């Protein structure tokens, strides 16, 4: 899974501490695929669209396709020859509201990040989670890569479908989810192969560790199971955390009732 090497003291001090970071004019998406995901799932998160005059027909075709009840503010950028730029807002779910939902949920996979440090890895993890129907991404308040424009670029519209939940203390949050009937599975290279788990689970939290250290020792001690991805070739010891996330979420998703397309409350 993720090779456990420890960062230098200087690296630790320089890690980002915000969970949400707006760059200059705000958080921005610049791909048509990401824009379409927001128009499909969360048009209210689109604050303003700036586009090249040559793209006007394409943009208005999308507006008509999704029959927006409230038009999005859109204006031509005279300096652009092609493409678009859309300012978006990230909707973070309140921690207590999240726990209330988790109590009544019957079938769910939640992805939790144990201090991921790379903003693009965070976006790629969100993209995999959203692709498989996960609804929530659990993020610690401190020492966690913030959601930036780079994150949104890697996510490709995922945050239109998945809500980040910022928790003050990840360990306490996992304990509360245990009390709500969730199994806590930690990604770890020394864990049980994910395709050999002894049972399936209706409610799961998959914990992904930081790029340098993996899942923290305290969480590993308290998790229900450690899961790994076996290497068929036996070559590299580990995968990038975002790649590992996609493989593990898929493997867990396969254990659910295949007649269900998404997770439900």
C-alpha positions as CSV (number, residue, x, y, z in Angstrom):
1,X,0.0,0.0,0.0
2,X,1.7,3.2,1.2
3,X,5.3,3.0,2.2
4,X,5.8,4.3,5.7
5,X,8.7,6.8,5.7
6,X,8.8,9.7,8.0
7,X,9.1,13.3,6.8
8,X,11.7,15.7,8.1
9,X,10.7,18.2,10.8
10,X,10.9,21.0,8.2
11,X,8.4,19.2,6.0
12,X,6.0,18.7,8.9
13,X,6.1,22.4,9.8
14,X,5.4,23.4,6.2
15,X,2.3,21.3,5.7
16,X,-0.8,23.2,4.9
17,X,-3.2,23.7,7.8
18,X,-6.4,24.9,6.0
19,X,-9.0,22.7,4.6
20,X,-10.3,25.3,2.2
21,X,-8.0,27.7,0.3
22,X,-9.3,30.2,-2.2
23,X,-6.7,31.5,-4.7
24,X,-7.0,35.1,-5.6
25,X,-10.5,35.3,-7.2
26,X,-11.7,32.1,-5.5
27,X,-11.8,28.4,-6.3
28,X,-12.0,27.9,-10.1
29,X,-12.7,25.1,-12.5
30,X,-11.6,25.3,-16.1
31,X,-12.8,22.1,-17.8
32,X,-16.1,21.5,-19.6
33,X,-16.4,18.1,-17.9
34,X,-16.2,19.6,-14.5
35,X,-18.6,22.3,-15.4
36,X,-21.2,19.8,-16.6
37,X,-20.9,17.8,-13.4
38,X,-21.8,21.0,-11.4
39,X,-24.7,21.8,-13.8
40,X,-26.0,18.3,-13.3
41,X,-25.6,17.9,-9.6
42,X,-25.0,21.2,-7.9
43,X,-25.6,24.3,-10.1
44,X,-26.1,26.5,-7.0
45,X,-22.3,26.1,-6.3
46,X,-21.5,27.9,-9.6
47,X,-21.0,31.6,-8.7
48,X,-19.8,33.0,-12.0
49,X,-18.7,31.7,-15.4
50,X,-16.2,33.5,-17.7
51,X,-15.9,32.2,-21.2
52,X,-14.4,32.9,-24.6
53,X,-16.9,34.4,-27.2
54,X,-16.3,31.3,-29.4
55,X,-17.7,29.1,-26.7
56,X,-21.0,30.8,-26.3
57,X,-23.0,28.4,-28.3
58,X,-21.6,25.4,-26.4
59,X,-22.2,27.0,-23.0
60,X,-25.8,27.9,-23.7
61,X,-26.5,24.4,-25.1
62,X,-25.4,23.1,-21.7
63,X,-27.7,25.6,-19.9
64,X,-30.6,24.4,-22.0
65,X,-29.7,20.7,-21.5
66,X,-30.0,21.1,-17.7
67,X,-32.9,23.5,-17.7
68,X,-31.5,25.7,-15.0
69,X,-34.3,27.3,-12.9
70,X,-31.9,30.0,-11.7
71,X,-29.5,31.2,-14.4
72,X,-25.8,31.2,-13.6
73,X,-24.0,34.6,-14.0
74,X,-22.0,34.2,-17.2
75,X,-20.0,36.7,-19.2
76,X,-17.6,36.8,-22.1
77,X,-13.9,37.2,-21.4
78,X,-12.6,39.3,-24.3
79,X,-9.1,38.3,-23.6
80,X,-9.8,34.5,-24.0
81,X,-9.7,32.8,-27.4
82,X,-11.1,29.6,-26.1
83,X,-12.2,27.7,-23.0
84,X,-13.9,28.9,-19.8
85,X,-13.3,29.6,-16.1
86,X,-16.0,29.1,-13.5
87,X,-15.8,30.2,-9.9
88,X,-17.3,27.7,-7.6
89,X,-18.0,27.4,-3.9
90,X,-17.4,24.2,-1.9
91,X,-20.2,23.2,0.3
92,X,-18.8,21.7,3.6
93,X,-21.2,19.6,5.6
94,X,-21.5,20.5,9.3
95,X,-19.9,17.9,11.5
96,X,-23.0,17.3,13.7
97,X,-25.3,17.1,10.7
98,X,-23.0,14.5,9.2
99,X,-23.1,12.4,12.4
100,X,-26.9,12.6,12.6
101,X,-27.1,11.3,9.0
102,X,-24.7,8.5,9.8
103,X,-26.8,7.2,12.6
104,X,-29.8,6.4,10.3
105,X,-27.8,5.4,7.2
106,X,-28.2,1.7,6.3
107,X,-25.6,1.3,3.6
108,X,-22.6,3.5,3.1
109,X,-18.9,3.9,2.3
110,X,-17.2,6.9,3.8
111,X,-13.7,7.9,2.8
112,X,-11.5,9.5,5.5
113,X,-8.2,11.2,4.9
114,X,-5.6,10.9,7.7
115,X,-3.7,14.1,6.8
116,X,-3.2,13.8,3.1
117,X,-0.6,16.5,2.2
118,X,-0.9,16.9,-1.6
119,X,-3.8,18.9,-2.9
120,X,-4.0,17.0,-6.2
121,X,-4.0,13.6,-4.5
122,X,-6.9,15.0,-2.4
123,X,-8.8,15.9,-5.6
124,X,-8.1,12.5,-7.2
125,X,-9.3,10.7,-4.1
126,X,-12.5,12.7,-4.2
127,X,-13.0,11.8,-7.9
128,X,-12.7,8.1,-7.2
129,X,-15.0,8.3,-4.2
130,X,-17.6,10.3,-6.2
131,X,-17.4,7.9,-9.1
132,X,-18.4,4.9,-6.9
133,X,-21.2,6.8,-5.3
134,X,-19.6,7.8,-2.0
135,X,-21.3,10.9,-0.5
136,X,-18.9,12.2,2.1
137,X,-15.2,12.8,2.4
138,X,-13.9,13.1,6.0
139,X,-11.1,15.6,6.4
140,X,-9.2,16.6,9.6
141,X,-9.2,20.3,10.4
142,X,-5.4,20.6,10.8
143,X,-2.4,19.3,9.0
144,X,-4.4,18.4,6.0
145,X,-4.0,19.5,2.3
146,X,-6.6,22.3,1.6
147,X,-9.1,22.2,-1.2
148,X,-7.6,24.5,-3.8
149,X,-8.1,25.2,-7.5
150,X,-5.5,22.4,-8.1
151,X,-7.7,20.0,-6.1
152,X,-10.7,20.9,-8.2
153,X,-8.7,20.3,-11.3
154,X,-7.8,16.8,-10.2
155,X,-11.4,16.2,-8.9
156,X,-13.0,17.0,-12.3
157,X,-16.4,17.9,-10.8
158,X,-16.3,15.4,-8.0
159,X,-17.2,18.0,-5.3
160,X,-20.5,18.6,-7.1
161,X,-21.4,15.1,-5.9
162,X,-19.4,14.5,-2.7
163,X,-19.5,16.7,0.4
164,X,-16.4,17.3,2.5
165,X,-16.9,17.0,6.3
166,X,-14.2,18.9,8.3
167,X,-13.7,17.2,11.7
168,X,-11.8,18.7,14.6
169,X,-10.4,15.3,15.7
170,X,-10.3,12.4,13.3
171,X,-9.9,9.8,15.9
172,X,-13.0,10.9,17.8
173,X,-14.9,11.1,14.6
174,X,-14.0,7.5,13.8
175,X,-15.0,6.4,17.2
176,X,-18.4,8.0,16.8
177,X,-18.9,6.3,13.5
178,X,-18.1,3.0,15.1
179,X,-20.9,3.7,17.5
180,X,-23.2,4.3,14.5
181,X,-22.4,0.8,13.2
182,X,-19.5,1.5,10.8
183,X,-16.5,-0.7,10.4
184,X,-13.2,1.2,10.3
185,X,-10.8,-0.1,7.7
186,X,-7.4,1.4,7.4
187,X,-5.3,1.2,4.2
188,X,-2.0,-0.4,5.2
189,X,0.6,-2.3,3.2
190,X,0.7,-5.0,6.0
191,X,-3.0,-5.5,6.1
192,X,-5.3,-8.2,4.8
193,X,-5.6,-8.3,1.0
194,X,-8.8,-6.4,0.2
195,X,-10.0,-9.3,-2.1
196,X,-9.6,-11.7,0.9
197,X,-11.6,-9.9,3.5
198,X,-13.5,-12.3,5.8
199,X,-16.9,-10.7,5.3
200,X,-18.7,-7.9,3.5
201,X,-19.8,-4.7,5.3
202,X,-22.9,-2.5,5.0
203,X,-21.3,0.5,6.6
204,X,-17.6,1.2,6.1
205,X,-15.1,4.0,6.7
206,X,-12.0,3.6,4.6
207,X,-9.1,5.5,6.1
208,X,-6.3,6.6,3.8
209,X,-3.0,7.7,5.3
210,X,-0.6,10.5,4.4
211,X,1.8,10.1,1.5
212,X,4.8,10.0,3.8
213,X,3.6,8.1,6.9
214,X,0.5,6.1,5.9
215,X,-2.3,5.9,8.4
216,X,-1.2,7.1,11.9
217,X,-0.3,4.5,14.5
218,X,-3.1,5.5,16.9
219,X,-5.7,5.0,14.2
220,X,-4.2,1.7,13.2
221,X,-4.5,0.4,16.8
222,X,-8.1,1.3,16.9
223,X,-9.3,0.3,13.4
224,X,-11.3,-2.9,13.0
225,X,-9.2,-4.2,10.0
226,X,-6.2,-3.2,8.0
227,X,-6.5,-3.7,4.3
228,X,-3.9,-3.9,1.5
229,X,-3.7,-4.3,-2.3
230,X,-1.7,-7.3,-3.3
231,X,0.8,-6.8,-6.2
232,X,0.3,-9.6,-8.8
233,X,3.8,-9.0,-10.1
234,X,5.4,-8.6,-6.6
235,X,7.4,-5.6,-7.8
236,X,6.8,-2.2,-6.2
237,X,5.9,-2.1,-2.5
238,X,3.3,0.6,-2.7
239,X,0.9,2.7,-4.8
240,X,0.2,6.4,-4.9
241,X,-2.5,7.1,-2.3
242,X,-5.0,8.3,-4.8
243,X,-4.5,5.2,-7.0
244,X,-4.8,3.0,-4.0
245,X,-8.0,4.8,-3.0
246,X,-9.7,4.0,-6.3
247,X,-8.8,0.3,-6.1
248,X,-9.9,-0.1,-2.5
249,X,-13.2,1.7,-3.0
250,X,-13.9,-0.4,-6.0
251,X,-13.2,-3.6,-4.1
252,X,-15.4,-2.6,-1.2
253,X,-18.1,-1.4,-3.6
254,X,-18.2,-4.8,-5.3
255,X,-19.2,-6.4,-2.0
256,X,-22.5,-4.5,-1.9
257,X,-25.7,-5.6,-3.5
258,X,-25.1,-5.0,-7.2
259,X,-28.7,-4.0,-7.8
260,X,-27.9,-0.8,-5.9
261,X,-26.1,1.8,-8.0
262,X,-25.3,4.3,-5.2
263,X,-25.1,4.3,-1.4
264,X,-28.2,5.4,0.5
265,X,-29.3,6.7,3.8
